[in-house]
Amino acid sequence: MRAWLELVRAPAALSVPGDTLAGAAAAGRAARPGLAAASVLLYWAGMALNDWSDRDLDAVERPERPIPSGRISPAGALGVAAALTGAGVAAAGIFGGRRGLAIAGLLAGSVWAYDLKLKHTPAGPAAMAACRVFDVLLGAGPDTRAAAPMALAVGAHTYGITLLGTAEVDGADPSTIVGAMAATGVTAALAAVACLGGKSSGESGGGAAGRLSAAGLIAGYLATAGRAQVALCTDPDPQHVRQAVRMSILGLIPLQAASVAGRGRLAQAAALLAGLPAGRWLSAKVATS
């Protein structure tokens, strides 16, 4: 069981349900747990496919991963990736109707394109960012325009994570660190626009308490993701890069919670934040990168 958890990077999936919650909040619609489950299934599919695609490279650079270590066969990993993709798209259709099915199809296509073709190209970070943009829009329903700023914020953050991920084996050079930090800054700016400016469709906004909470959570996002990236300026070795990637993934949680809190959904924001310490603990128990 541990090998399968490592294959799909199970702890990192705690950062996924908040995408659909953030999209729903930004669009002023009720959250749908079924769509959150669909996004988790598609995330796990992408992680399994990632290891299948990189199995030869991992045999040299990360022999401890489930496939090169012999704990999971390549065929098994590919089969799980396909099954999880089908389950995720089906769940999106059931709980999100035709629009949910269409966006999930775009998300699944982006995941497979990234893992099979684009990951090791200059387009890789942008392709991964598109996956998260679609994930946020999956929760938004018909009003994708209202959710666009938050979707772009999550996409910018994902771009930075993916950029850092290219340095997990050899360590980060200054341009990679600066690029990741710039993406984090852009993310915070877009999140501020999404959470603190204007009103969501069908709602009067989150009020002073919601906006204050959102501002604090954006600051928390910067503390979680930005601090680990800044630390790379003095010690950019692979171990610290991997730690920065893990912390940046978890940094999505306060970012998503900011979107939810900014619309006055403080209980949902608190529920998202409850996953942060669990994610930190689990990331120490199960390898996620």
N, C-alpha and C positions, 0 to 999 in steps of 0.2 A: 504493500500500500504506500509506503514512503516513497518508493520510486515513482509511482504515478503522481503523487503530490508534487514531487520535484519536477516531473515532466511538464505539468501544467502550471507550475509556479503558483500553487494554490494560495499562499498568503497574499500575493499581489492582487488577487481577485477582490480583496476587500476594498480596493480603490475603484472598482467598476460600477456597482449599483448606484453610486452617487451621480454618475453621468446622467442616467435617465431621470433621477430625482431633480437634478439641476435643470435639465431641459424642461421638465414639466413645470417647475416653479417659474422659470423664466417666461414660459408661455401661458401661465395662469391656469393650468389645468391640474386635475388631481393626479397624483402619482399612481402608477400601475406596477405593483410588484412583479407581475408576469413579464413585463418588459425588462425590468432589472434582471430577472432570472435569465432572460434571453441574452442579454448583453454579457452576463457572466459565462454562459455556455460558449458564446462566440469568442470571448477572450481566451478561455481554456483551449478552444480549438486552435487559435492562433499560436498559443504557446507550444502545444504538441507539434503543430506543423513546423514551427520554428526549429525545434530540435531535430525533426526528421530531415529538414532541408540542410541543416548544419552538421549532420552526423559525421561526415568525413572531416570537416574542420575541427569539430569537437574532439575527435579521436586524437588529434595532435595537441590542441590548446586546452581542452577541458575534458580529459579522459574520465573524470569522475562523474560526468553527466549520465543520466539513465541509459541512453542508447549505447555510447561507446564503452561503458562499463559492463554491458551485457545484461543489465537488469531488465531492460525492455527491448524487444526486437524492433527494427525499423518498420516492419509491416504492422506491428501492433500500434506503434505511435501514429502511423499514417491512418490506420483504421479508426483510431480514437479521434483524430483530428476531423476526419470526414463525418463521423457520427455526431460529434459535438456541433459541427457546423450545421448539419441538417436539423438537429434538435433545436438549435438556437434560432434559425430562420423560421422553423415551424412555430415555435413559441411566440415569436414576434408577430406572426400572422394571426395566431389565435387571440392574443391579448391586444394587438394594435391594429387589427383589420388590414385592409389593403395597403394603407399608407405605411403601417408598421412593417408589413411584409416587404414592401418596396425598399424602405430604408435599410432593413436588415439584409436584404439582398445586396445592396450597395456596400454595406459594411463588410459582409462576408467576402465579396469580390475584392475589396481593398485589402483585407487580411491575407487572402491567398496570393494576390499579386505582390504584396510586400514580401511575404515569406519565400515565394518561389522565384521571383524575378528582380525585385527592386531593392532588397535589403542591402546588398553590397554595392549599390550604385549611389551617385550623388543625390538621387531622388528618394533614397530610403527614408530619411527623417521626415520629409514632407508626406510620403505615403503613409507612414505610421501616424502622423498627425491627422491625416484625413480619416483614419479609422476612428479616432476618438471624437472627431467632429461629428461623424455620422452617429456615434453612440449617444452623444448628447441630443442630437436631433431626433433620435429614436423615441426619446421620452417627451418630445415637444408636441407631438401630434400635428394637427394641421397648421398651427401657427409657428412655422419654422423661422420666420423673420424675427419674431420676438426673442427667440432663443439663440439667434446667430451670434451676438457678442459673447455670450457665455461659451458657446460651442467653439468659437475661435480662441477664447482664452484657454480652454482645455487643450485645443489643438496646438497652440503655441507652447504650452508646457510640455506636451508630449514630444514636440520637435526637439526641445532641449534635452529631455531624457534620452531620446534615441541618439542624438548627437553624442552625448556622454557614453552611451552604450558602445559606440565604436571604439572607445579607448579602454574597455574593460580588460583587455589582454596585455596591451603594451604600455598602458598609462596615457595620461592626457597631455597634449601639448598646449601651449598658451592659447592658440586660436580656438581650440575645442572648448576650453574652459570659458573663455570670453563669450563664445557663441552660446553656450548653455546659460551663462549668467544673463546675457542679453534676452534670451527667450523667456527667462524667469521674470525679468523686468517688464517685458511686453505683456506677459500673462497677467501680472498684477494690475497693469494699467487697464487692460481689457476687462478684467474682473471688476474693477472699480466702476467702469462704465456700465457693465451689465447689472451690478448689484446696487449701485448707489444712484444711478441716474435714470430718470424716467419711471414709468409704471408698467407693470406687466398687464397683458391682455386680460380683461375681466376682473382685475383686482385694483385696489387703491394703493398698492404698495405695502411695504411691511411696517410703516410707521417708524418713529424715532428709535425704538428699541431694536427693531429688525435691522435698520441701517447701521446703527452703532455696532451691533453684533457682527454684521457683515464686514464692516471696516476692521474690527478686531481679528476676524478670521482670515482676512486677506493678509494682515500683518503676521498671523500665525503661519500662513502658507509660506511667506517669505522667510520666516524663521526656520521652518522645517526643511524646505527645499534649498533656499538660498544660502543658508549657513553652511551646509555640507558642500555646496559648490565653491563657495569662497575659500573653504579650507583647502581645496585642491591647489590653490595658488602657491601654497607653501609645500605641499606634499602630494604630487599628482601620480603616485604609483598606482598600479592596477588594483590593489586591495582597497585603497581609499576611493578610487573611482567607482568600484562596485558598491561600496557603502553609500556613496553619493547618489548612485542610481536608485538604490533601495529607498533611501530617504526621500528622493524626489518622487518616486512612485507613491509613497505614503503621503507626500505633500499634496497630492490631488484631493485628499479627503477634506482638509480645511478649505480648500478652494471650492469644492462642490458644496460644502456646508454654507459657505458665504452666499452662494446663489440662493440657496433655500432660505437662509435666515433673512436675506434682504427682502424677501416677499412675506415676511412675518411668520414663517413656518418654523418656529423656534424648536418645537419638539422634534421635528424631522432632522433639523440641523444637529441637535444633541444626539440623536440616534446615530447619525453618520459619524460624529466625533467619537462615539463610544468604540468604534472600530479601530481607531488610531492606536491605542496602546496594545490592542489584540494583534494588530498587524505588525507592530514592532516586535512583540514577543514571538510571534510565529515566524517572522523573517529570520530570527536568530536560530530557530529550530529546524527550518526547512529551507534549503537553498533556493533563492529566487532569481539568481542571475548566472 
